[in-house]
Amino acid sequence: MSLRLRLVALLIGIFALGEWMVVRVVLAEVRPRYLESMEESLVDASRLLAAMLETQLRDGALDVASLRKADAAARREMFFAQIYSLQKTQIDLRVYVTDAAGRVVFDSDGGRAEGADYSKWRDVRLTLQGEYGARATEVEPGDPESLMLYIAAPIRHRGDIVGALSVGKPTRAIGGLVASAQRRLLYYAVGGGLGVLLVLLLTAHWVIVPIERLTEYARAVRDGRPAVLPPLPGRTLRVLGNAFAEMRESLEGRQHLERTTQALAHGIKAPLAAVRGAAELLGEEMPLEERRRFVENLRAESGRIEQIVERLLRLTALEARGALQTRERIDLGRLADQTAETFRTPAEMAGVELRLECAPVVVCGDRQLLQEALANLIQNAVEFSPRGCAVVIGVHAEDGQACVTVADGGPGVPEYALPRVFERFYSLERPSSGRKSTGLGLSLVREIIHLHGGEVTLENRREGGALATLRLPVA
């Protein structure tokens, strides 16, 4: 699993666990908070009604006639109240009054409990003892929805408690309010949670992208591809990126020296052997004609050594650059036309036609280097094309890239050689002369195109011949 997927999975897991715990706790706390609010209101109501009864005491005796009359009038009156999601059309309070012994003298529930002994009920007992009296009772045992909450207040006469007034209210009415509040909380929790999750994912993306860029840079260094250290946020990542760049420079310096030494030794081994053999033979007696042939061979092989050294030094300098030193806007079609003109005479002498199909496509780069790359491809195409064939040079734009194609009419590249054509010193015999080149031309082309942020490929055409393709970013 990638680092991105691991981090995203971890963040989603932490978020889901935290969201579940928070939502669970908050939803569980809704009903108790409603009950607390209800209890607080019942305390006020009981105290107020008890105070009213205290004003109507007769020599310390309870007089509930006015309370009974007021209760009957209130219950007869029709009303409608819309309390958020709750519709209320009748009074659901129950009020009962007990004397000092705990016997009920008034019950708003049709008087059904009048005369009953409530002295053992918690709300009455504690209140008559001068404490805070409250109780919660299920009207239907086992059914939490039938819960009734009772709060009692003392009725006093000259400092003595002569009775208790208890106000009860069913909690069933708040069930709808609790459910509505829980739904709203759940919606808000999910909406806010998704927002937080989005922020977490964006944060993960912000953290992972620089690491992925740095990883791609490291892979480019590993594969020997040109790469520029990407911009990295934060001091830690910048220090890490700079360490990678310094390591790359150190390793490339050592590897570059080793590769150059090995390549030079490999490249000049064959021509030096030819020079040594010719020199040994020239020390012996031989006909003048053979001596002239060996001298000519010495000149050719020494020229080849010189060409190998020059091209290898050129390639080494390009590899050491790492980036272009100069950039300018270049019409690639016009540059291809100008480069082809320099090969017009050699092509005519070889019996090969140069044909151009170039559109104006602008790129940014080093004009001299791009011209050198084009010249290598055109020279190869001319050398591998038999007499009477044509070399077609094309320039066009495709998918936001500038494409340069050089197609020849030769025998094509053998299948075994296709993977190796861009290797140093790998060369195939020219059909016309049977000789090989230095094997550095296509390596130079690849290095030049890589410096420009492009790619080069060489493949065989179905109709015969080889096709070299350069792809560069359009300016």
Secondary structure, 3 states (H helix, E strand, C coil): CCHHHHHHHHHHHHHHHHHHHHHHHHHHHHHHHHHHHHHHHHHHHHHHHHHHHHCCCECCECCCHHHHHHHHHHHHCCCCEEECCEEECCCCCEEEEEECCCEEEEECCCCCCCCCECCCCHHHHHHHCCCCEEEEEECCCCCHHHEEEEEEEEEEECCEEEEEEEEEEECHHHHHHHHHHHHHHHHHHHHHHHHHHHHHHHHHHHHHHHHHHHHHHHHHHHHCCCCCCCCCCCHHHHHHHHHHHHHHHHHHHHHHHHHHHHHHHHHHHHHHHHHHHHHHHHCCCCCHHHHHHHHHHHHHHHHHHHHHHHHHHHHHHHHHHCCCCCCEEEEHHHHHHHHHHCCHHHHHHCCCEEEEEECCCEEEECHHHHHHHHHHHHHHHHHHCCCCCEEEEEEEEECCEEEEEEECCCCCCCCCCHHHCCCCCCCCCCCCCCCCCCCCHHHHHHHHHHHCCCEEEEEECCCCCEEEEEEEECC
